[in-house]
Amino acid sequence: MQRRIEYLVNRMLQANIISREDKEWYVYSIQIIFEKIISVSSILFLAIIFGYFFQTVGFLLVFSGIRRYAGGFHLKHFGSCYLFSVGTYLFFVLAIQRFQTDFTIIQMIIIFIIVLFMLCIGAVNNQEFRWSIKEEIEKSVLTRYSILIIYCVFVGLKLSGIDDSYLWFMGFGLSLSFCGLILQKINIFKNKTRV
């Protein structure tokens, strides 16, 4: 895939669509877009197979809505990330099919606690992004707003009596985002203690 993307970007460069200085940025950006399309398409394909398409859309909206601003842990290679993402989703779907129960007050309390922790953490700067302090503050504010909006939607859906499977999938999106933030915080701490 990398060679095809570089070929495409070189063609754009030859046609004077982009400048030489922007070449690496375009290669990286196009690669990320293709990787996201492949990952999301695979997850949606599994969702259709297992009969959880709309629940999965809810999961992806929650997870992506938070991850977009909050950052979090990233695996170094697309293959690893793809296998982890699709594998985690598949494990969750199989667990839901086998063990799904009503989404009770206990699960709502757990989600509330996760939301509180995420509000405290805000955004987590990843070494790849190298946000400035101003960007990190902006991302943290946007992260907190998106978490609050998602939580309000979550509570509203629970009160509306929606099928609990939607809440399980949205809760999974929140939980997975939280785990990514915690893992990245640990990663940053480990890197600081090595120096």
C-alpha positions in Angstrom: 0.0 0.0 0.0 2.9 2.4 0.9 4.3 2.1 -2.6 1.0 2.9 -4.3 0.5 5.9 -2.1 3.9 7.2 -2.9 3.3 6.6 -6.6 0.0 8.6 -6.3 1.7 11.5 -4.4 4.6 11.5 -6.9 2.1 11.8 -9.7 0.4 14.7 -7.9 3.9 16.3 -7.5 4.6 15.9 -11.2 1.3 17.4 -12.1 2.1 20.4 -9.9 -0.9 19.7 -7.7 1.2 19.7 -4.6 4.6 21.2 -3.6 7.7 19.1 -2.9 7.7 20.4 0.7 4.2 18.9 1.3 5.0 15.5 -0.2 5.6 13.7 3.1 2.5 15.2 4.6 0.4 14.0 1.7 1.9 10.5 1.9 1.1 10.3 5.6 -2.4 11.8 5.2 -3.4 9.5 2.4 -2.0 6.5 4.2 -4.0 7.3 7.3 -7.2 7.8 5.3 -6.8 4.4 3.6 -6.0 2.7 6.9 -9.1 4.2 8.5 -11.2 3.1 5.5 -9.9 -0.4 5.7 -10.4 -0.7 9.5 -13.8 0.9 9.6 -15.0 -1.1 6.6 -13.8 -4.4 8.3 -15.6 -3.5 11.5 -18.8 -2.6 9.7 -18.6 -5.8 7.7 -18.4 -7.8 10.9 -21.2 -5.7 12.3 -23.5 -6.7 9.4 -22.5 -10.3 9.7 -23.4 -10.4 13.5 -26.5 -8.2 13.2 -25.1 -5.2 15.1 -24.7 -2.6 12.3 -26.5 0.4 14.0 -25.0 -0.4 17.4 -21.6 -0.5 15.8 -22.2 2.9 14.2 -22.9 4.2 17.7 -19.7 2.6 19.0 -17.7 4.1 16.1 -19.3 7.6 16.7 -18.5 7.5 20.4 -15.0 6.1 20.0 -14.0 8.3 17.1 -15.7 11.3 18.6 -13.5 11.1 21.7 -10.3 9.8 20.0 -10.4 12.6 17.5 -9.5 15.2 20.1 -8.3 13.1 23.1 -5.5 11.2 21.3 -4.4 8.1 23.2 -2.2 5.1 22.6 -1.2 4.2 19.1 0.5 1.1 17.9 3.5 1.6 15.6 2.4 -0.3 12.6 -0.9 -0.4 10.7 -1.0 -4.3 10.7 -0.7 -4.4 14.5 -3.3 -1.7 14.9 -5.7 -3.4 12.4 -5.4 -6.8 14.1 -5.9 -5.2 17.5 -8.8 -3.1 16.5 -10.7 -5.8 14.6 -9.8 -8.4 17.1 -11.0 -6.3 20.1 -14.2 -5.6 18.3 -14.7 -9.2 17.4 -14.0 -10.3 21.0 -16.5 -7.7 22.3 -19.2 -8.8 19.8 -18.8 -12.5 20.7 -18.9 -11.6 24.4 -22.0 -9.5 24.0 -23.7 -12.4 22.1 -22.9 -14.8 24.9 -23.2 -12.7 28.0 -25.4 -9.6 27.3 -27.6 -8.7 30.1 -29.7 -5.6 30.8 -27.7 -2.4 31.1 -28.3 -1.8 34.8 -27.6 1.0 37.2 -24.2 -0.7 38.0 -23.1 -0.3 34.4 -24.4 3.3 34.4 -22.3 4.0 37.5 -19.2 2.4 35.9 -19.7 4.6 32.8 -20.1 7.6 35.0 -16.8 6.9 36.8 -15.1 6.4 33.4 -16.5 9.7 32.2 -15.2 11.4 35.4 -11.7 10.0 34.9 -11.8 11.0 31.2 -12.8 14.5 32.1 -9.9 14.7 34.5 -7.4 13.4 31.9 -8.6 15.5 29.0 -6.4 15.0 25.9 -3.1 13.0 25.9 -0.4 14.3 23.7 1.1 11.6 21.5 4.8 11.7 20.6 3.8 11.5 16.9 1.6 14.6 17.0 3.9 16.9 19.1 1.1 19.3 20.1 2.1 22.7 21.4 0.9 23.6 24.9 -1.9 25.8 23.3 -2.9 22.9 21.1 -3.0 20.5 24.0 -5.2 22.8 26.0 -7.5 23.2 23.0 -7.7 19.5 22.5 -8.4 18.9 26.2 -11.3 21.4 26.1 -12.7 19.8 23.0 -12.2 16.3 24.5 -14.1 17.3 27.6 -17.0 18.8 25.6 -17.3 15.8 23.4 -17.2 13.5 26.5 -20.0 15.5 28.2 -22.1 15.5 25.0 -21.7 11.8 24.5 -22.5 11.1 28.1 -25.7 13.2 27.9 -26.7 11.4 24.8 -25.9 8.1 26.6 -28.1 9.0 29.6 -30.9 10.3 27.3 -30.9 7.0 25.3 -31.0 5.0 28.6 -34.0 7.1 29.8 -35.7 6.7 26.4 -35.7 2.9 26.8 -33.6 2.2 23.8 -32.5 -1.4 23.4 -29.6 -2.1 25.8 -27.3 -3.4 23.1 -26.9 0.2 21.9 -25.8 1.2 25.4 -23.3 -1.7 25.6 -21.7 -0.7 22.3 -21.5 3.0 23.2 -20.2 2.0 26.6 -17.6 -0.1 24.9 -16.6 2.9 22.8 -16.2 5.0 26.0 -14.3 2.2 27.8 -11.9 1.6 24.9 -11.2 5.4 24.6 -10.5 5.5 28.3 -8.1 2.5 28.0 -6.3 4.3 25.2 -5.9 7.4 27.3 -4.6 5.5 30.3 -2.2 3.4 28.2 -0.8 6.6 26.6 -0.4 8.3 30.0 1.6 5.2 31.2 3.7 5.3 28.0 4.5 9.0 28.5 5.4 8.4 32.2 7.7 5.4 31.2 9.4 7.6 28.6 9.9 10.4 31.0 11.4 8.1 33.7 13.9 6.7 31.1 15.4 10.1 30.4 
